[in-house]
Structures are given as C-alpha cells and as structure tokens.
C-alpha cells in the first residue's frame, strides 16, 4: 500500500507523519463539536497530500477554503463524497507514488479530483487514470474548489454559511509552515519547478506577517519559513515595503526575518540559497531573534559539476563564508542536500565533494542519487553515471556524513539546551532542539520524568547520550 496522508480535520501531533502519513481510520467529527461548523448532511471531502511542505501548505489552503464553504472533512474513504489527491511530480519515483495514490483513491472511493505538481500534465494522469473527475495544477485553489462543487454540491445553509471558521492546518498544533513565495527564477538543469510552479511570486511582507501573527495567536510555537528560494524573497516586488504594526517592512528576507523574530516564537529558515545578503541573517541568529539554523541546498561542491547543474550562488569562497558565519554565531547548524551521480560527475568531482564536506562539517545532510526528470535539461547531458556507481558513491557520501554527524553530536553530551516536545508515548517524549527541523532532522529523546509533558512545551534538558543522528537528555525543569 502506498503511504498516504488521508487527514482528518482535527489534526494532532503525529497525524501528518513525514508529510506523507499512513491511512487514518479515525472516527468522523461530531458535528455538534466546537471544531465542526457544518450540518450533518453537508458533503464530506477527503484529502490525500503527497510531497514537500510547500505542497502541504497548498493542501491546508484547499481544505480551509472548502470548510469556509461549509464542507466537512472526511478521515475515511468510505465517508467521503469525493477525494482530492494533491500530487508530487518532481521525480519519476514521486510520479509513480502519486499515480499509485490516485489509483488507491479510485479503488476505495471512486470520485477523485487530482491537483498538485503532477496535475500540470492532465494527459499523463488521464492516460493512467481516465476516470478521475478533474485535474488541476499546483496552486490552483479555486479550480480545485470548483471541481469539488461540481462533484459534491452542497445545499446552502444560511445559519452556517455566515460563520467563517479557522483555517485548517495539517501539521501538529505547535508548529506551522509559513510560505512566503511561490515559484523560482532559476534554471537548474535537474529541476522542472519553474515549469510546474512558475517564476518567483512573493507575498507582500505584511501579508506574511499577518499570517504569522495569526498562527502565533492560535498557539504555534515554531514557524518554519518555506519557499522555492527563500533568499530571493521580494526580488519580484523590488523589495517593496508594506505597513505592519505601525511600521514599514520591506519584502526582503532580512527584514522579514527580523520582524518574525519579534513574535516571540522559534523561527526557522528553509531553502536558503547562499547569496551574499544571507550574511545579514547571521547577526539575527546571534541576537536570538531567529534560530541558528540554515537549510542551504548546496547540491554539490565540484565547480565543474555545479556549472553543469547551472546552480546559482556558486562561489569559490563558500567554505570561508561558513567559517565566518560560525565566528559570529558558534551555535549555527547548517543542513543541506546533495546529488551524487549527476551526468558527467567523475571520481575526481566526487572526491572534491567528499573533501569539501570534510572541511565544511555540516550538521545535517541528505543525499540523493541523480535520476532523470521528464522535461529536465539534464536528461540530454552526456556521460550519465551508471546506477551501480551512483549507489556506491551514495554509500560513501552517507558514511562520511554520518561520521561527521556522530562526532558533532557526541560533543554535545554534557551540554544543556532547550527542546520542543513533538510527541509523547508510554516510552518517553520525542523532542527537537533548535538545530532540528521536524521530520527531516534528528530528535532529542526524554525517557524519564516525561509524563507531565505535552506537545508544544519547551523544556530544558542536559544531554547525556548521543548516537549518529539523535540525542537523549534528562530534564532540568
């Protein structure tokens, strides 16, 4: 069975899994509860959400629009009048997973609306699944809602329809993704995001800040800033200012991060390209306004491979910049992702990457084996690397990254730190430090004196054990 996110309205701590959670069989909401605003005979809509956090935000917006129109949300195929499948279409493996999810929804329910990145290719989806009700592309919220209206029309209920409801979130209550822009202006050879999601389109700063403030008022303790290219935020708006809390705030990542830091919650930046102005963010981390955490997709280190990839911000002095950042904020954690086996990558290129990684000593690292993507320019490059060599390089890379991670985490034994609680079970509390993003980084586990904790609490611990990727700590408060 494919892993899915068939999500109920009342999402709690572990419901969303890795943005692709397993099928839930929870009891439908009681219409008389405070969380249900529609009448019992209103149509019920299910959601299967695949892919990255940006797609998860799209799912939240679609469900929020539907609930504002009086639809209920079904946690089960059997209870749904229609099912929306929000697809991922970046890699061939993601396309296959999306097609499998659509097929399961058709088998289990039969009334399926497809949206998301794979929805950009209507013919491809209908070739495999001709019986879907409608196909829309990414960010086409109104078209999705229109397809739902056609598939499951609802009777106007004046006493209900006049009452707006809160937005739906598919993350735990204590953290939320804050999308600041859509699209991307780059033309990396391995990527088709600009084709699927268009050019950079930034939100005004005051719109982002109002949403962030609303999330904090609802109890969110951690804001995760996301986009395709967070560093480029506001370029398309020429960094225009807008009014928020009685002052003008530019649509620029430095100004936005500074303003978000005034909300009194953890602020974590993702998808940050290392443009020169990223240097301006590090003092904000040193001042504790935002978390000392940078998610930078370096992708490779060999200048020859980076040039072949058409990667932006390819600077020879990246290592020097990392060193200078750590001088300003010694507690800085850097996570990144890399691609091995890109067409034309030689053993010399790969060794350059390993040497660079050894010197950079990044805190959290992910690695992917290159694969062709339909429509990507890299498909036509010469000298594709054999699969067995990709696998061998991936294993060598991950072994090197794991050794660095184990050494860095071992150095934290004896340190005291703040952690945020994500989940509680009979074995203990699963938490994260300021250096760990949800679902993609490591955890800090508390296995004693945890029974009074609740998700979203921030507590102090002393680290007493470390593994390659995780820490264990004892409570201090």
C-alpha positions in Angstrom: 0.0 0.0 0.0 1.2 3.5 -0.8 1.9 5.8 2.1 -0.8 8.5 2.2 -1.9 11.5 4.1 -5.6 10.9 4.3 -6.1 13.5 7.0 -8.9 14.3 9.4 -9.9 17.9 10.3 -8.7 17.6 13.9 -5.0 17.0 13.2 -2.9 16.3 16.2 0.8 15.8 16.9 1.7 12.8 14.7 -1.1 12.9 12.2 0.9 14.3 9.2 3.8 11.9 9.5 6.6 12.8 7.1 4.1 14.9 5.1 3.0 11.5 3.8 1.3 9.8 6.6 -0.4 6.4 6.6 -4.1 6.0 6.1 -6.1 7.0 9.2 -9.3 5.3 10.3 -10.4 7.9 12.8 -14.0 8.5 13.8 -15.6 11.3 11.8 -16.0 14.6 13.6 -19.1 15.1 15.8 -21.0 17.9 14.0 -22.0 19.2 17.4 -18.4 19.7 18.5 -16.7 23.1 18.5 -14.5 22.1 15.6 -17.3 21.3 13.2 -19.3 24.1 11.8 -21.3 22.3 9.1 -24.5 20.4 9.4 -24.5 16.6 9.4 -25.8 16.4 5.9 -23.1 18.5 4.3 -20.8 16.8 1.8 -17.6 15.3 3.2 -14.3 15.7 1.3 -11.1 13.6 1.8 -7.6 14.7 1.2 -4.5 12.7 0.2 -1.5 15.0 0.4 1.9 13.9 -1.0 5.2 15.7 -1.4 7.0 18.5 0.3 6.0 21.1 3.0 5.1 23.6 0.2 2.5 21.1 -1.1 1.3 20.5 2.4 0.5 24.3 2.7 -1.4 24.0 -0.6 -3.5 21.2 0.9 -4.2 23.3 4.0 -5.4 26.2 1.9 -7.7 24.0 -0.2 -9.2 22.4 2.9 -9.6 25.8 4.6 -11.5 27.2 1.5 -13.7 24.1 1.5 -14.5 24.3 5.1 -15.3 28.0 4.8 -17.9 27.0 2.2 -19.5 24.5 4.6 -17.9 21.2 3.6 -16.9 18.7 6.2 -13.6 16.8 6.1 -13.6 13.0 6.0 -10.9 10.9 7.5 -12.0 7.8 5.6 -12.5 6.9 2.0 -15.9 5.4 2.8 -17.1 8.6 4.4 -16.1 10.9 1.6 -18.3 12.3 -1.2 -15.1 13.0 -3.1 -11.4 12.7 -2.5 -8.7 15.2 -3.5 -5.2 13.8 -4.3 -2.5 16.5 -4.0 0.3 15.0 -6.1 4.1 15.4 -6.3 5.6 15.2 -9.8 9.3 16.2 -9.4 11.0 12.8 -9.7 9.9 9.7 -11.5 9.6 7.9 -8.2 7.3 10.6 -6.9 5.2 10.4 -10.0 4.8 6.7 -9.5 3.8 7.2 -5.9 1.3 9.8 -7.0 -0.2 7.5 -9.6 -0.5 4.8 -7.0 -2.2 7.1 -4.6 -4.7 8.2 -7.3 -5.4 4.5 -8.1 -6.0 3.6 -4.5 -8.4 6.6 -4.0 -10.3 5.5 -7.1 -10.5 1.9 -5.9 -11.5 2.9 -2.4 -13.8 5.8 -3.2 -14.2 6.2 -7.0 -14.7 10.0 -7.0 -11.3 11.6 -7.3 -10.0 15.1 -8.0 -6.3 15.4 -8.8 -4.2 18.6 -8.1 -0.6 19.5 -7.4 2.6 19.3 -9.4 1.7 16.2 -11.4 -1.6 17.8 -12.2 0.3 20.1 -14.6 0.2 17.1 -17.0 -3.5 16.4 -17.5 -2.9 13.9 -20.3 -0.4 11.9 -18.4 -2.8 11.4 -15.5 -5.8 10.6 -17.6 -3.6 8.1 -19.6 -3.2 6.1 -16.4 -6.4 7.0 -14.7 -9.1 8.1 -17.2 -11.9 8.1 -14.6 -10.7 10.9 -12.4 -13.3 13.7 -12.1 -10.9 16.7 -12.7 -7.2 17.5 -12.9 -5.7 20.8 -11.9 -2.2 22.0 -11.5 -0.3 23.4 -8.4 -1.7 26.4 -6.6 -5.0 26.3 -8.5 -7.1 26.5 -5.4 -10.2 28.0 -6.9 -10.2 25.4 -9.7 -10.0 22.6 -7.1 -12.8 24.1 -5.1 -14.9 24.5 -8.2 -14.3 20.8 -9.1 -15.4 19.9 -5.6 -18.6 22.0 -6.0 -19.3 20.1 -9.2 -18.6 16.7 -7.7 -20.4 17.2 -4.4 -22.7 20.2 -4.5 -24.0 21.3 -1.1 -27.2 22.9 -0.1 -26.9 26.5 1.1 -27.2 26.6 5.0 -27.6 30.3 5.9 -27.0 29.8 9.7 -23.8 28.0 8.9 -22.5 29.8 5.9 -22.5 33.2 7.6 -20.0 31.9 10.1 -16.4 31.7 9.0 -14.1 29.1 10.6 -10.4 28.9 11.4 -8.0 27.7 8.7 -7.1 24.0 8.6 -3.6 23.0 9.3 -2.1 19.6 8.6 0.8 19.9 11.0 0.8 19.5 14.7 -0.7 22.4 16.6 2.7 23.7 17.9 4.4 24.3 14.5 3.4 25.6 11.1 4.9 26.2 7.7 4.8 29.8 6.6 5.1 30.0 2.8 6.5 33.4 1.7 6.6 32.9 -2.1 5.9 30.6 -4.9 7.9 29.7 -8.0 11.6 30.1 -8.8 13.6 32.2 -11.3 16.5 29.7 -11.7 17.0 27.2 -14.4 18.9 24.4 -12.7 19.3 21.6 -15.3 18.0 18.8 -13.0 14.8 20.7 -11.9 11.4 21.5 -13.5 10.0 23.5 -10.6 9.8 26.8 -12.7 7.8 24.9 -15.3 5.4 23.5 -12.7 5.1 26.4 -10.4 6.2 29.4 -12.5 8.5 32.3 -11.8 9.1 33.8 -8.4 5.9 35.3 -6.9 6.5 36.8 -3.5 3.8 37.7 -1.0 3.8 41.2 0.5 5.6 41.4 3.8 2.6 42.5 5.7 0.5 39.6 4.4 3.2 37.1 5.6 3.5 38.8 8.9 -0.3 38.9 9.5 -0.5 35.2 8.8 2.4 34.5 11.2 0.8 36.6 13.9 -2.4 34.7 13.5 -0.6 31.4 13.8 1.2 32.5 17.0 -2.2 33.7 18.4 -3.5 30.2 17.7 -0.8 28.6 19.8 2.0 27.9 17.2 5.4 27.8 18.9 7.6 27.4 15.8 7.3 29.0 12.4 9.1 27.2 9.5 9.7 29.7 6.7 9.5 27.9 3.3 9.5 28.8 -0.4 11.4 27.6 -3.5 14.1 30.2 -2.9 13.8 31.9 0.4 16.8 34.1 -0.2 15.2 35.6 -3.3 12.1 36.6 -1.4 10.8 40.0 -2.6 13.0 40.4 -5.7 10.0 40.3 -7.9 8.3 43.0 -5.8 11.5 45.1 -5.9 11.5 44.7 -2.1 8.5 47.0 -1.8 7.6 48.0 1.8 4.2 47.5 3.4 2.8 48.5 6.8 2.7 46.2 9.7 2.4 47.1 13.4 2.7 50.7 12.6 6.0 50.5 10.7 7.1 49.8 7.1 8.7 46.4 6.4 10.5 45.6 3.2 9.7 42.4 1.3 13.3 41.2 1.9 14.3 38.1 3.8 16.5 40.0 6.2 13.7 42.5 7.1 11.1 39.7 7.2 13.2 37.5 9.5 13.8 40.5 11.8 10.1 41.2 12.0 9.2 37.5 12.5 11.7 37.5 15.4 9.5 40.0 17.3 6.7 37.4 17.6 8.4 35.5 20.4 8.5 32.1 18.8 11.0 29.9 17.2 11.6 31.0 13.5 13.4 28.5 11.3 14.5 29.3 7.7 14.4 26.7 4.9 15.6 26.6 1.3 18.1 29.4 1.7 20.5 29.9 -1.2 23.8 31.3 -0.1 23.6 34.7 -1.8 25.8 37.5 -0.3 23.0 39.0 1.7 22.5 35.8 3.7 25.4 37.1 5.7 23.0 39.6 7.2 20.9 36.9 8.7 23.6 35.5 10.9 23.6 38.5 13.4 19.9 38.0 13.9 20.7 34.4 14.9 23.4 35.7 17.3 20.8 38.0 18.8 18.4 35.1 19.3 15.8 36.7 17.1 15.7 33.6 14.8 17.0 30.1 15.2 20.7 29.5 14.4 19.7 27.2 11.6 20.2 27.4 7.9 18.9 25.0 5.3 21.0 25.6 2.3 20.7 23.2 -0.7 24.3 23.2 -1.9 23.7 20.1 -4.1 27.4 19.6 -4.9 30.8 21.2 -4.3 32.8 20.5 -7.5 32.9 23.7 -9.6 32.6 21.7 -12.8 29.5 19.8 -11.6 27.9 23.0 -10.2 28.4 24.7 -13.6 26.9 21.7 -15.4 23.9 21.9 -13.0 23.5 25.6 -13.6 23.4 26.2 -9.9 23.1 29.8 -8.6 25.4 31.3 -5.9 28.4 29.1 -7.0 31.1 30.9 -5.0 34.7 29.7 -4.6 34.7 31.1 -1.1 31.7 29.2 0.3 33.9 27.5 2.9 35.3 30.8 4.1 31.7 32.2 4.4 30.7 29.2 6.5 33.6 29.8 8.8 32.8 33.5 9.1 29.2 32.6 10.0 30.3 30.3 12.7 32.6 33.0 14.1 29.5 35.3 14.5 27.2 32.5 15.8 29.2 29.5 17.0 25.9 27.6 17.7 24.9 27.7 14.0 23.6 24.5 12.5 23.7 24.0 8.7 21.7 21.4 6.9 22.0 20.7 3.2 21.1 18.2 0.4 23.4 16.9 -2.3 23.1 15.0 -5.5 25.6 12.3 -6.5 25.9 10.7 -9.9 24.9 13.8 -11.9 25.7 13.3 -15.6 29.4 13.8 -16.2 30.4 13.5 -12.5 33.9 12.0 -12.4 35.6 10.3 -9.5 37.7 13.5 -9.1 34.5 15.5 -8.8 33.1 13.2 -6.2 36.3 13.2 -4.2 36.2 17.0 -4.3 32.7 16.8 -2.8 33.9 14.5 0.0 36.9 16.7 0.7 34.6 19.8 0.8 32.2 18.0 3.2 35.0 17.0 5.5 36.1 20.7 5.8 32.6 22.2 5.9 31.4 19.7 8.6 27.7 20.3 8.0 25.4 19.3 10.9 22.6 17.7 8.9 23.0 16.2 5.4 20.8 14.4 3.0 21.9 12.9 -0.3 20.0 11.8 -3.5 21.1 9.7 -6.4 20.6 11.6 -9.6 17.6 10.4 -11.7 16.1 11.9 -14.9 13.1 14.0 -14.6 10.7 14.4 -17.5 11.3 17.8 -19.1 14.6 18.5 -17.3 17.6 19.7 -19.3 20.0 17.4 -17.5 18.4 14.4 -19.3 20.2 15.3 -22.5 23.6 15.7 -21.0 26.3 13.2 -22.0 28.1 10.7 -19.8 25.3 9.6 -17.5 26.7 7.7 -14.4 25.8 4.0 -14.2 23.3 3.1 -11.4 25.7 0.9 -9.6 28.3 3.7 -9.4 25.7 6.1 -8.2 24.8 3.7 -5.4 28.5 3.2 -4.5 29.1 7.0 -4.3 25.9 7.5 -2.3 27.0 4.9 0.3 30.5 6.6 0.5 28.9 10.0 0.9 26.4 8.9 3.6 29.2 7.1 5.5 31.2 10.3 5.6 28.3 12.5 6.5 27.2 10.0 9.3 30.7 10.1 10.8 30.7 13.9 10.9 27.2 13.9 12.5 28.2 11.3 15.1 31.2 13.3 16.1 29.3 16.6 16.3 26.5 15.1 18.4 28.9 13.3 20.7 30.4 16.8 21.5 27.0 17.9 22.8 27.0 15.3 25.6 27.0 17.3 28.9 25.5 20.4 27.3 22.3 22.0 28.4 19.7 23.1 25.8 16.1 23.9 25.1 14.0 21.4 23.3 10.4 21.5 22.0 8.2 18.4 22.6 6.7 16.9 19.5 5.1 13.6 20.7 4.5 11.7 23.9 4.0 7.9 24.3 4.5 5.3 27.0 8.2 5.1 26.3 9.0 8.8 26.5 8.9 12.2 24.9 10.2 12.8 21.4 11.6 16.4 21.2 13.7 18.6 19.0 16.5 21.1 19.6 16.9 24.4 17.9 19.1 22.6 15.5 16.5 20.1 14.3 13.6 20.7 11.9 10.6 18.4 12.2 10.5 15.2 10.1 13.9 15.8 8.4 16.5 16.1 11.2 17.2 14.3 14.4 15.5 14.1 17.7 16.2 14.6 21.4 14.5 11.9 23.5 13.5 12.2 27.1 12.8 8.7 28.6 12.4 9.6 32.3 10.2 12.2 34.1 8.1 12.9 31.0 4.6 12.1 32.0 3.5 15.7 32.6 4.8 17.0 29.3 2.6 17.9 26.3 3.3 18.6 22.7 4.5 22.1 22.1 6.1 22.6 25.5 9.7 23.9 25.5 11.8 22.5 28.3 15.5 22.5 29.3 17.5 19.2 29.2 21.0 18.1 29.8 22.3 15.8 27.1 23.6 12.5 28.4 23.8 10.3 25.3 24.3 10.6 21.6 24.0 8.4 18.5 24.8 9.1 14.9 21.7 11.3 14.4 19.8 11.6 17.7 20.4 12.8 21.3 19.0 11.7 24.7 18.6 14.1 27.6 17.5 14.5 31.2 15.0 17.2 32.2 16.3 20.2 34.2 12.9 21.8 34.9 
